[in-house]
Amino acid sequence: MSTQESEEMIREIEKRLKESLNVVSLKVSGSDSHYTIRVVSPDFEGKTSVSRQRMVFSALGDLIMGANAPIHAIDYMETLLPE
């Protein structure tokens, strides 16, 4: 995956998360189909860490699920509540 393709994927990840969650803060980085995500959202209130991660994966949908998904892995994910 080229640098341009990685940057486009980061923008798409950010777009999908912002459409699915009430995002207070968001940081996405990575390349070559491996990404890290740090998202802060009040939507995580009362949710377990596994439930929070599921919310993120659900927002990413076909980007991460399926045989031809462009994202191979989320190497690190933080799902936090606003302070």
C-alpha positions in Angstrom: 0.0 0.0 0.0 1.4 3.4 -1.0 1.7 6.4 1.4 -1.1 8.0 -0.5 -3.3 4.9 -0.1 -2.5 4.8 3.6 -3.4 8.4 4.1 -6.7 7.8 2.2 -7.4 4.8 4.5 -6.7 6.9 7.6 -9.2 9.5 6.3 -11.8 6.8 5.6 -11.3 5.3 9.1 -11.7 8.7 10.7 -14.8 9.5 8.6 -16.5 6.2 9.6 -15.8 6.6 13.3 -17.0 10.2 13.3 -20.2 9.1 11.5 -20.9 6.2 14.0 -19.7 7.7 17.3 -19.9 11.0 19.1 -16.2 11.6 18.8 -14.5 14.1 21.2 -11.0 13.2 20.1 -9.6 10.9 17.5 -6.1 9.8 16.4 -5.6 7.3 13.6 -2.1 6.3 12.3 -0.5 3.4 10.4 0.3 2.1 7.0 0.5 -1.1 5.0 -2.9 -2.3 6.3 -2.0 -2.1 10.0 -3.4 0.8 12.0 -3.6 2.2 15.5 -6.7 4.0 16.8 -7.2 6.2 19.8 -10.8 7.4 20.2 -12.5 9.4 23.0 -16.3 9.3 23.1 -19.1 9.6 25.7 -20.8 6.8 23.8 -18.4 4.4 25.6 -20.0 5.2 29.0 -21.0 2.0 30.8 -19.5 -0.2 28.2 -16.8 -2.8 28.8 -13.5 -2.5 26.9 -14.6 -5.4 24.6 -18.0 -3.7 23.9 -16.1 -0.5 23.1 -13.8 -2.3 20.7 -16.8 -3.9 19.0 -18.4 -0.5 18.5 -15.2 0.6 16.7 -15.0 -2.6 14.6 -18.7 -2.2 13.7 -18.1 1.3 12.5 -15.2 0.1 10.3 -17.4 -2.6 8.8 -16.2 -3.9 5.4 -12.8 -2.1 5.9 -11.8 -4.8 8.4 -14.2 -7.7 7.9 -14.0 -10.1 5.0 -11.4 -11.8 2.9 -10.7 -8.7 0.8 -10.8 -6.2 3.6 -8.1 -3.4 3.1 -7.3 -3.3 6.8 -5.4 -6.4 8.0 -5.1 -5.4 11.6 -5.7 -2.8 14.3 -2.4 -3.2 16.1 -3.4 -1.0 19.0 -6.7 0.5 20.1 -7.6 2.9 22.9 -11.3 3.6 23.6 -11.6 6.2 26.2 -14.2 8.4 27.9 -13.9 12.1 28.0 -12.5 13.5 31.2 
